[in-house]
Structure formats: C-alpha cells, structure tokens
Amino acid sequence: MNNDEKILSLIEKMYIEFSGRFEKIDERFEKIDEKFGKIDERFEKIDDKFDELNNKLDQKANKNDIVRLENELKPKIEALFDGYKQNSDKLDSIITRLNIIEEKVENHDIHIAVLNKRKPGSR
C-alpha cells in the first residue's frame, strides 16, 4: 500500500468513526429533545392547573366577598327598615292627632258661628 492509499484508508476510518459518533450525538440530542418536549408538556399541565386554581380562588373569593357583604349589610338594612317602620308609625300617629285637631277646630268654628248669631248686634 502506498502513502495515498494509507491516507485514504485512514481518512475512511476516521470518517466511519466520526459518523458513528455523530449518530450517537444525534441520538442523544433526540432523547434530550424528547425529554424537553415532555418537560414542556408538564409545564403546560402545571400552567393549566394554576389557571384552574386561580379561577377557583377567584370564584371562592367572590363567594366569600358576597357572604361577607351580606353579613355586613343585613343588620344595616334591618336597622333602616326598623327606622322606616318607626317613622311610618309616628307619621300615622301625627296624622291621627291632626285629624282630631281638625275636628276640634271645625267644632270650634261651628260654636263660634252659633255664638256670633246669638249675640245681639252681631254682624
């Protein structure tokens, strides 16, 4: 074998060896890509779960806020209604008393008119 053939043989062996190594490296990269793909899927699932949890927390917060507001507002509304009822009762009482006073004034007007007619020299 001459030098050219030896060099060619050596280059061929190096090529075969490098090709084998490159194939192994490619296989490793493919496995790494698969693992990263699985990790991405897991992160997407985790993101979805966090979104679900956030939605649930928001809904619970809304429900809790509603219950809290109801608990805070109910006594205030009852107090306002009681005040309204008291005002209404008082107004009814005042109207009743005013009606009685109106009747008395009408009776007094009638008595005054009768007295004025009995009085000699009245108009």
C-alpha positions, 0 to 999 in steps of 0.5 A: 500500500502506498502513502495515498492509499494509507491516507485514504484508508485512514481518512475512511476510518476516521470518517466511519468513526466520526459518523458513528459518533455523530449518530450517537450525538444525534441520538442523544440530542433526540432523547434530550429533545424528547425529554424537553418536549415532555418537560414542556408538556408538564409545564403546560399541565402545571400552567393549566392547573394554576389557571384552574386554581386561580379561577377557583380562588377567584370564584371562592373569593367572590363567594366569600366577598358576597357572604361577607357583604351580606353579613355586613349589610343585613343588620344595616338594612334591618336597622333602616327598615326598623327606622322606616317602620318607626317613622311610618308609625309616628307619621300615622300617629301625627296624622291621627292627632291632626285629624282630631285637631281638625275636628276640634277646630271645625267644632270650634268654628261651628260654636263660634258661628252659633255664638256670633248669631246669638249675640245681639248686634252681631254682624 
